[in-house]
Amino acid sequence: MKLLTEKTKDVLNLWLKEHSIKEISNITGIANKRINDSYVKRFWKNGYLDRISKGRYILNEKGKEKLNQDINFLKSENLILKLSKNGCTNHEIKNKLKTELNLDLSNSSIFSKIHRFKKSDKIGDRRIKNIDSIKIDKNFYEFLGLILSDGYIGRYEVIFSNKDNSMVSNFEKLIRKWDQNLYQIEGESGAIRSALFSVKLSELVNSFLNDKRYLSEKILNGGFVKQNYFLKGLYSGDGCIAVSLRMRKKIVLIEFFISLAVFNEELTPSIVKLLESKGYNPKFNKTHIRMQKKEDIKRFFKEVKFVKGAKIRKSKYWNGFEKNKLLDYVVNYMQKDNKLRNLRRTTKEKVIEHIKKQLTKM
């Protein structure tokens, strides 16, 4: 956008009221011919003036809009600088310019202005957002568990992605007091992506998770309560309570265990080490870590659990049920369920139907 010079704006402003060329010349001290050649002809060509009578003109709506655009364009410099210092993104700045100044700047124009401010040291890198408000507490450890399971750590961003609204709400609740801008993006297959853009936050998360390749000593020695919250986040994303059924000699055998899917084989040793240090007895292969001893499952229920409201997915029998409800039933009710004991001599379908009814009552 080409701006008017200050002198040109002064002349154009005079025509907010009806004036002749001679009157403008007398006010400004500029010769008649120059007023006519340098201003009237150009203003007339651009459609800024209306002729009232011979030699007399007044500024029309297009001319007034041009003046306002120039004023707003200059105001935009201060607004862009202010918003950039507050860490706003280019998209947010573009929307603010439109709503506050009715100015529709191109992305390249905004980028150029911000680049100029950076060169003049008026603003720093907006991706380097202050993280002093982030406490390394149990909530932060749960956040780390969620990121390890369903998250992504980039150089400039940390992203959590999940289809379960309860999981997304819980994630956003954990970071509410961090003074970080959160951006929610709809991902593939209906997943919701919650993104935090911060170089410092990415570096902090990686100091604990090492690009999701192995757990740092900060987690392995993080303290009993913090470790439980880390496991809560991790198992809520990639873990589940499983109840499997099979027939043997006309009796339905029921097996239950807690399973964790491991996407990176490198991760397994450090997760197993953490679990063992807390007294669990995990078994593992290349893709899963499993705990099936009753005392392990009871301890998990007492000390860890899953995120409230988190749903079971990819299960043959229990899709859509809350993980915590099935865990509660297994730990506290299954052994006392006399009807279930009798149904084990019938069919798997009747056992499944009964357990589902019990879960809906919880």
Secondary structure per residue as TSV (DSSP state, phi and psi in degrees):
chain	resnum	aa	ss	phi	psi
A	1	M	-	360.0	124.8
A	2	K	-	-87.0	124.9
A	3	L	-	-87.5	149.6
A	4	L	-	-74.6	147.8
A	5	T	-	-72.4	161.5
A	6	E	H	-60.0	-39.7
A	7	K	H	-65.1	-41.6
A	8	T	H	-64.9	-41.1
A	9	K	H	-63.5	-39.0
A	10	D	H	-60.4	-43.4
A	11	V	H	-67.2	-43.9
A	12	L	H	-64.1	-35.7
A	13	N	H	-62.7	-33.7
A	14	L	H	-63.2	-30.0
A	15	W	T	-83.8	11.8
A	16	L	T	-64.4	-23.7
A	17	K	S	-115.5	154.0
A	18	E	-	-61.8	129.1
A	19	H	E	-146.9	153.4
A	20	S	E	-91.5	168.6
A	21	I	H	-62.2	-40.5
A	22	K	H	-63.7	-39.7
A	23	E	H	-65.1	-41.1
A	24	I	H	-63.9	-39.5
A	25	S	H	-62.8	-42.5
A	26	N	H	-65.8	-38.4
A	27	I	H	-69.9	-42.4
A	28	T	H	-93.3	-20.2
A	29	G	-	79.2	11.4
A	30	I	-	-94.5	139.2
A	31	A	-	-59.9	148.6
A	32	N	H	-52.8	-47.3
A	33	K	H	-61.6	-40.1
A	34	R	H	-70.1	-37.6
A	35	I	I	-58.7	-44.4
A	36	N	I	-68.0	-47.9
A	37	D	I	-76.3	-41.8
A	38	S	I	-89.6	-22.4
A	39	Y	I	-121.0	-57.1
A	40	V	I	-59.1	-48.7
A	41	K	H	-60.9	-42.0
A	42	R	H	-69.9	-44.4
A	43	F	H	-62.9	-39.8
A	44	W	H	-66.0	-43.1
A	45	K	H	-62.0	-38.1
A	46	N	T	-81.7	-4.2
A	47	G	T	78.0	28.5
A	48	Y	-	-91.2	-19.0
A	49	L	E	-116.5	149.3
A	50	D	E	-113.3	137.4
A	51	R	E	-86.5	125.9
A	52	I	E	-87.4	-46.6
A	53	S	E	-155.6	-177.0
A	54	K	T	-59.1	117.8
A	55	G	T	82.0	0.2
A	56	R	E	-119.6	134.3
A	57	Y	E	-135.9	160.7
A	58	I	E	-144.6	148.2
A	59	L	E	-69.1	130.6
A	60	N	-	-94.0	-175.4
A	61	E	H	-62.2	-36.7
A	62	K	H	-65.6	-39.3
A	63	G	H	-65.5	-41.4
A	64	K	H	-64.1	-39.3
A	65	E	H	-64.0	-37.9
A	66	K	H	-64.4	-41.4
A	67	L	H	-61.6	-46.4
A	68	N	H	-64.0	-38.0
A	69	Q	H	-61.8	-41.9
A	70	D	H	-64.4	-42.1
A	71	I	H	-63.7	-46.2
A	72	N	H	-66.1	-34.5
A	73	F	H	-62.4	-39.2
A	74	L	H	-70.6	-36.9
A	75	K	H	-63.9	-30.9
A	76	S	H	-61.8	-31.3
A	77	E	H	-57.5	-48.4
A	78	N	H	-67.6	-38.2
A	79	L	H	-67.8	-42.9
A	80	I	H	-62.7	-42.3
A	81	L	H	-62.6	-44.7
A	82	K	H	-63.1	-47.6
A	83	L	H	-67.3	-36.2
A	84	S	H	-64.7	-41.6
A	85	K	H	-63.4	-28.7
A	86	N	T	-83.9	2.2
A	87	G	T	83.6	15.7
A	88	C	-	-69.9	150.6
A	89	T	-	-80.6	166.6
A	90	N	H	-59.8	-37.9
A	91	H	H	-64.3	-43.0
A	92	E	H	-64.8	-40.1
A	93	I	H	-63.6	-42.5
A	94	K	H	-60.0	-42.9
A	95	N	H	-66.0	-39.6
A	96	K	H	-64.0	-42.4
A	97	L	H	-61.1	-37.8
A	98	K	H	-70.2	-44.6
A	99	T	H	-76.9	-37.3
A	100	E	H	-90.4	-33.3
A	101	L	H	-120.0	-0.5
A	102	N	-	53.4	40.2
A	103	L	-	-117.4	121.7
A	104	D	-	-105.6	84.1
A	105	L	-	-83.6	147.9
A	106	S	-	-73.4	158.9
A	107	N	H	-59.8	-39.3
A	108	S	H	-66.7	-35.0
A	109	S	H	-66.4	-43.7
A	110	I	H	-64.1	-43.6
A	111	F	H	-59.6	-42.7
A	112	S	H	-63.2	-42.3
A	113	K	H	-63.6	-45.2
A	114	I	H	-65.3	-38.9
A	115	H	H	-61.5	-38.6
A	116	R	H	-66.8	-39.8
A	117	F	H	-63.8	-37.7
A	118	K	H	-64.5	-40.8
A	119	K	H	-66.8	-31.0
A	120	S	T	-90.0	7.5
A	121	D	T	63.0	25.5
A	122	K	S	-80.3	-28.0
A	123	I	S	-136.9	155.9
A	124	G	-	-96.8	-172.9
A	125	D	-	-68.9	119.7
A	126	R	T	-67.6	-19.1
A	127	R	T	-75.4	-18.0
A	128	I	S	-89.9	78.4
A	129	K	-	-89.8	139.4
A	130	N	-	-61.0	134.4
A	131	I	-	-120.6	23.1
A	132	D	T	-61.6	-25.0
A	133	S	T	-80.3	-6.3
A	134	I	-	-84.9	116.5
A	135	K	-	-92.7	136.6
A	136	I	-	-84.0	73.8
A	137	D	S	-117.3	-166.8
A	138	K	H	-62.7	-35.5
A	139	N	H	-65.1	-38.5
A	140	F	H	-65.2	-38.3
A	141	Y	H	-67.4	-37.3
A	142	E	H	-64.5	-41.4
A	143	F	H	-56.0	-44.6
A	144	L	H	-61.5	-41.2
A	145	G	H	-62.2	-41.0
A	146	L	H	-65.0	-42.3
A	147	I	H	-65.3	-39.6
A	148	L	H	-63.9	-34.8
A	149	S	H	-82.6	-56.4
A	150	D	H	-124.8	31.2
A	151	G	E	-119.9	173.9
A	152	Y	E	-136.1	134.8
A	153	I	E	-115.5	110.6
A	154	G	-	-103.2	-175.3
A	155	R	S	-70.2	-35.5
A	156	Y	S	-114.2	-6.2
A	157	E	E	-146.1	155.8
A	158	V	E	-126.4	126.4
A	159	I	E	-128.1	135.1
A	160	F	E	-113.6	133.5
A	161	S	E	-132.4	128.9
A	162	N	E	-160.5	150.4
A	163	K	S	-86.6	-15.2
A	164	D	-	-88.2	116.9
A	165	N	H	-59.1	-34.9
A	166	S	H	-62.8	-40.1
A	167	M	H	-66.7	-43.8
A	168	V	H	-65.5	-44.0
A	169	S	H	-61.6	-41.4
A	170	N	H	-64.0	-43.1
A	171	F	H	-58.8	-47.7
A	172	E	H	-68.6	-30.7
A	173	K	H	-66.0	-38.6
A	174	L	H	-61.7	-34.6
A	175	I	T	-100.5	7.2
A	176	R	T	-58.7	-34.2
A	177	K	T	-95.4	12.3
A	178	W	S	-88.5	-6.1
A	179	D	-	58.9	42.4
A	180	Q	-	-118.4	141.7
A	181	N	-	-74.6	127.6
A	182	L	E	-110.0	132.0
A	183	Y	E	-119.5	126.2
A	184	Q	E	-104.5	123.9
A	185	I	E	-125.5	135.2
A	186	E	E	-76.7	122.3
A	187	G	-	-93.8	-166.3
A	188	E	G	-73.4	150.7
A	189	S	G	56.2	31.7
A	190	G	G	82.4	2.3
A	191	A	-	-71.5	148.6
A	192	I	E	-103.8	129.4
A	193	R	E	-109.1	120.1
A	194	S	E	-105.1	118.1
A	195	A	E	-117.2	137.5
A	196	L	E	-118.8	123.1
A	197	F	E	-103.9	108.4
A	198	S	-	-165.6	121.6
A	199	V	H	-62.5	-44.7
A	200	K	H	-65.4	-39.7
A	201	L	H	-65.3	-42.4
A	202	S	H	-58.8	-43.3
A	203	E	H	-65.5	-39.4
A	204	L	H	-64.1	-47.2
A	205	V	H	-61.8	-41.5
A	206	N	H	-68.3	-23.9
A	207	S	H	-68.7	-17.5
A	208	F	H	-100.6	-35.1
A	209	L	H	-111.3	-8.9
A	210	N	G	49.5	56.4
A	211	D	G	56.1	29.4
A	212	K	G	61.6	32.1
A	213	R	T	-103.4	-32.9
A	214	Y	S	-163.9	157.8
A	215	L	-	-82.7	140.0
A	216	S	-	-78.5	167.5
A	217	E	H	-63.0	-23.9
A	218	K	H	-61.1	-35.2
A	219	I	H	-84.1	-44.5
A	220	L	H	-62.7	-25.5
A	221	N	T	-117.9	28.0
A	222	G	S	-79.3	-6.8
A	223	G	-	102.3	147.4
A	224	F	H	-56.1	-52.3
A	225	V	H	-68.6	-46.1
A	226	K	H	-60.3	-40.7
A	227	Q	H	-63.1	-38.3
A	228	N	H	-62.0	-40.8
A	229	Y	H	-70.0	-33.7
A	230	F	H	-62.4	-46.0
A	231	L	H	-64.1	-35.7
A	232	K	H	-59.0	-47.4
A	233	G	H	-64.7	-44.9
A	234	L	H	-62.8	-50.0
A	235	Y	H	-72.5	-27.4
A	236	S	H	-66.2	-33.3
A	237	G	H	-82.6	-55.0
A	238	D	H	-110.9	5.8
A	239	G	E	-115.3	171.6
A	240	C	E	-162.3	164.1
A	241	I	E	-99.2	125.7
A	242	A	E	-114.6	138.2
A	243	V	E	-124.9	109.1
A	244	S	E	-107.2	150.9
A	245	L	E	-127.6	141.2
A	246	R	E	-151.5	153.4
A	247	M	E	-92.7	137.0
A	248	R	E	-146.7	115.5
A	249	K	T	52.6	47.0
A	250	K	T	64.5	19.7
A	251	I	E	-122.0	135.4
A	252	V	E	-80.6	114.8
A	253	L	E	-89.0	131.5
A	254	I	E	-112.3	123.8
A	255	E	E	-120.4	136.8
A	256	F	E	-131.8	147.1
A	257	F	E	-163.2	163.2
A	258	I	E	-105.8	127.5
A	259	S	E	-121.8	145.4
A	260	L	E	-128.1	121.4
A	261	A	E	-78.6	130.8
A	262	V	-	-113.1	112.5
A	263	F	S	-77.1	-20.5
A	264	N	-	-129.2	115.4
A	265	E	G	-58.8	-27.8
A	266	E	G	-61.8	-28.8
A	267	L	G	-71.8	-30.4
A	268	T	H	-52.2	-49.8
A	269	P	H	-57.6	-41.2
A	270	S	H	-74.0	-32.6
A	271	I	H	-69.2	-42.9
A	272	V	H	-61.2	-41.4
A	273	K	H	-60.4	-42.5
A	274	L	H	-62.6	-47.4
A	275	L	H	-62.3	-43.7
A	276	E	H	-65.7	-36.1
A	277	S	H	-65.7	-21.0
A	278	K	T	-97.0	4.8
A	279	G	T	95.6	5.3
A	280	Y	-	-82.3	165.9
A	281	N	-	-123.8	70.9
A	282	P	-	-76.8	146.4
A	283	K	E	-114.9	147.8
A	284	F	E	-150.3	158.1
A	285	N	-	-134.1	-159.0
A	286	K	S	-69.7	-23.7
A	287	T	S	-118.7	-17.5
A	288	H	E	-141.3	150.4
A	289	I	E	-116.3	128.4
A	290	R	E	-125.1	140.4
A	291	M	E	-124.3	120.3
A	292	Q	-	-127.2	-3.4
A	293	K	-	-70.9	140.1
A	294	K	H	-58.0	-40.2
A	295	E	H	-66.8	-31.1
A	296	D	H	-67.7	-43.6
A	297	I	H	-67.7	-38.9
A	298	K	H	-64.3	-42.1
A	299	R	H	-63.5	-42.9
A	300	F	H	-60.0	-43.1
A	301	F	H	-62.8	-41.8
A	302	K	H	-73.4	-39.3
A	303	E	H	-104.8	-24.4
A	304	V	T	-120.4	-70.6
A	305	K	-	64.3	-174.8
A	306	F	-	-109.4	169.4
A	307	V	-	-59.8	135.5
A	308	K	T	-57.5	127.2
A	309	G	T	88.8	-8.2
A	310	A	-	-62.4	132.8
A	311	K	B	-99.0	153.6
A	312	I	-	-79.9	134.6
A	313	R	-	-130.9	157.7
A	314	K	S	58.8	37.1
A	315	S	-	-112.3	141.7
A	316	K	T	-66.5	-32.7
A	317	Y	T	-115.9	-30.9
A	318	W	T	-114.2	19.0
A	319	N	T	-53.3	133.5
A	320	G	T	90.3	-15.8
A	321	F	S	-81.9	150.6
A	322	E	B	-71.0	137.3
A	323	K	H	-60.2	-42.1
A	324	N	H	-66.1	-32.9
A	325	K	H	-68.4	-42.5
A	326	L	H	-67.0	-39.0
A	327	L	H	-62.6	-44.2
A	328	D	H	-60.6	-44.2
A	329	Y	H	-62.6	-44.4
A	330	V	H	-62.5	-43.8
A	331	V	H	-77.3	-42.0
A	332	N	H	-108.8	-16.5
A	333	Y	T	-126.2	-30.5
A	334	M	G	-57.4	-44.7
A	335	Q	G	-68.3	-22.5
A	336	K	G	-96.5	-1.7
A	337	D	-	-83.2	94.3
A	338	N	H	-65.2	-36.3
A	339	K	H	-64.9	-39.5
A	340	L	H	-61.4	-41.2
A	341	R	H	-59.6	-41.9
A	342	N	H	-70.6	-36.9
A	343	L	H	-69.5	-17.2
A	344	R	T	-64.1	-16.2
A	345	R	T	-95.2	12.3
A	346	T	S	-110.1	-105.7
A	347	T	-	-133.7	161.8
A	348	K	H	-62.1	-39.0
A	349	E	H	-60.2	-40.1
A	350	K	H	-70.9	-36.0
A	351	V	H	-64.6	-44.7
A	352	I	H	-61.6	-45.7
A	353	E	H	-59.7	-41.7
A	354	H	H	-65.8	-46.8
A	355	I	H	-62.5	-40.3
A	356	K	H	-61.7	-39.9
A	357	K	H	-63.8	-40.1
A	358	Q	H	-64.9	-39.6
A	359	L	H	-66.9	-37.0
A	360	T	H	-68.1	-21.5
A	361	K	H	-83.1	-17.1
A	362	M	-	-81.3	360.0
